């Protein structure tokens, strides 16, 4: 039976690398806002002999995520794996000067959208499926109020789900990637030398046993 993997935030960075790493064993449902990057991912997956379904959607749109999960159910009746890499990187700012617009978008993307996706994917994952989240422990660091606060809240939510589902499933895993030269990191460290950062494909290969094992 075909294994189905939903990758939210699949257009670039670690999400795209994990989608490619999973493609030999899974049909990939790739979700992201950037259509061109999704199409390039699809080309790479097909060139390697895999299959993907592209879903150019914004994870913060509740109706879109409902429709996506309903479509997964209608087509396959289940989901084996959900890998969540979608994230919003709000700008660096002092804690006393966080902009409502940026803070709201950070909470909406990193926390509220995650909570809704947990609710929508849990029935598809059932007892035997697996959900994977990625920690980036910036909470409490200077100037990381937008991103650090919302990312920490996302991981706390994932930890709650993990504790709640330990005996009943699905299996919830929280992994910590090494620093990579992603667009998110570049926003925080624009002048950083990238030579010492891990390639997303290398990180995907390193994390794959923990994602699947």
N, C-alpha and C positions, 0 to 999 in steps of 0.2 A: 504494500500500500504506500502511496506517495506521502512523504513527509512534508509538511507545510510549515514554513518559517516566515513569520511576519517581522519585518525590520522597519521600525519607525525611526526616521532620520537616516535614510539609506543613500542619500545622494552623494555624499562625500565623506572623507575622513574615516573614522573607525567603522561607522555604519556601513559604508560602501565596501570596505575591506572585509567585514564580517559577512556581508551578503555574498561576496565572491567566494569566500572560504567555505560557506555553507552550500553553495550551489551544486557541487557534485553529489550531494546527498539529499538536498531539499529543493522543493519548488519555492522560490522566493517571492513573497509579496512585499514589494519595495514601496515605502511611503516617504514622500518628501514634497516640498513645495516647488523645487527647482526641476522643471520638466526636462531641460536639456541634459542636466547631470544624470537624471534617472535614465534617459535614453542611452547615454554613454555607458552607464552601468549595465543596462540590458544588452547592449552590443558585446560587452566583455563577457557577460555570463553566457550568452548564446555562442560566442566564439569558442568558449571552453566546453561546450556541449551541455550546458545547463538550461533551465527554463525559469522565467520570471514573469510575474504580473505586476505592471506598474500602476501605482495609485498616487497620482500627483495631487495630494491633498494637504491641507493645513491641519495638524493634529489638534489645534485649539478649537476647531469647528465641530461642535457636538454632533450635529446632524450628519456631517461627513463621516465621522468615526463610527456612528451608528450604522450608516449605510455600508461602510467598509466591512464591519464585522458581520453584518447580515449577509453580505455577498460571499464572505468566506464560508459562512454556514451553509448557504444555499449551494455553493459549488463543491465544497469538500466535507462539510458536516463537522469539522473539527479543526483545531490548530495544535500543532505539536510543539512549536517554539515561538516565543515572542521576545525579540531583542530590542530594547528601548534605548536608542541613542539620541533621539530628538531633544534639543536643548536650546534655550535662548540665553545668550551671553550679554546681559545688561552691562552698560558702560561702568568703568571704575568711577567711584565717587565717594566722598566722605559720608559717614553714616548720617550726619545731620543735613545732607544735601541730596538725598535720593529723590529723583524725579518721579512723580506719580505715574507718568506714562511708562517709563522704563520699569518701574517696580511692578506695576500692574501686569505688563507683558511678561515679566519674569515669572510672576506667580501663576499667571494663566497658562503659560507654556510648560513650566517645569513642575508645577504642583497640580493645578486643576486638571489639565489635560491628562496627566499621568493617572490621577484618581479615576477619571472617566474611563480611560483605557483599561485600567485594572477591572473595573466593573463589566466592561464589554467583552474583554478577552477571557475572563475567568471561566465562563460557561463553555467557551470553545476549547480551552486548555484542559478542562476537566480534572480528573485525578492524576493523570499520567503526563500531562504537558509540563512545560517549563517556561518560566519568565526570567529574563536576565536584565539587570540594571548595572550601571557603571558609576561608581563613586568618584567624586573629584573634590576632596576635602578642603574647600576654600572657606567654609563657614568660620567666621571670627577673624579672618585675615583683614588687614587694613585695606580699605577702599573696595572690598568685595561685597558690599552690602546687597547690591542687586542680585548678583549671581550666587554668591556664597550662601545667602539666606535661603533662596529658593531651591538651590541644589541640595542643601542639607535637609530641607523639608521634604523634597522628593525622596531622598534616601531613607528618611525616617518613615515615610509612608510605605516604601518597599519593605523595610524591616518589619513593620507591623503586619503586612500581608504575609511575609515569610513566617513570622511566628504563628499567625493564625492558621496557616495552611500546612504546617509542618507534618501533621498526621493525616490530613485529608487530601493534600495536593491542591493545586499544582505545586511543583517544586520551584521555589523562588531563590534565585542566586544574585548576589551583589558582588561584583568584581571591581578591582581597581587597576586600570591600565597605567602603564608608564607614560610620562609626558610625550606628546606627539606634536608635530608641526601642523596642527589643525587650524582652521579659520577661527575657532573659539579661542585657542591659545594665542594666536597672533593678535587678536583684539586686546588681550591683556598685556602681552609682551611684544610690542611691535618691532622693537629693535633687537630682539633676541637672536643670537647665533643658533642656527638650527642643526648644526653638525652633531650635537650630542643628544638630539631627540630621536625617539624610536619611530621608525616607519610604521604607518598604520597597518600595512600588510603583515609586517613582522609581528606586531601586537596581536592582530587577528589570529595568526598562526599560533602564537604563544597561548592565547586565551581559549582557543578552540577546544582543547581537551576539557577545560572547566565548563565551557558552555554546553558541551555534549555529554560529558562523562557523568 
